[in-house]
Amino acid sequence: MIGSHAPDLVVIACNTASTLVLSHLRAEYQVPFVGTVPAIKPACASSRSRRVSVLGTKGTVKREYTQALIRDFAQGLRGHSGRPPRILPSLAEAALNGGAVSDSAIAAEIAPCFVADAGDNPARTDTVVLACTHYRC
């Protein structure tokens, strides 16, 4: 398609796809590629409690690209949670297709993102990275 259409820019509009192929595409082609990747850097920079969680699909969270972002920008942060939700992607798909999704099902899925210290420091997660384009709808 790149050869046939000669685009000025190519957008990969999915976190999982971007974290999987973005570096390979950039190495292979001259055209610029823009990916949709987890906003870990700005989330870490804006966190006041120093507690940031990444809410993404299993593919995005486990990918080396995402893990490198966490290593590079989450230094000094605690309470990071990269646990992929079990059914949140399915809930998002259902909602996008007009299906009914209960608030309790969503709450159960996102609850592990909100971690707090026990004891003297009651700081809780104040920033959650929505690392899936489905979750932004």
Secondary structure, 3 states (H helix, E strand, C coil): CHHHHCCCCEEECCHHHHHHHHHHHHHHCCCCEEECCCCHHHHHHHCCCCCEEEEECHHHHHCHHHHHHHHHHCCCCCCCECCCCCCHHHHHHHHHCCCCCCHHHHHHHHHHHCCECCCCCCCECCEEEEECHHHHC
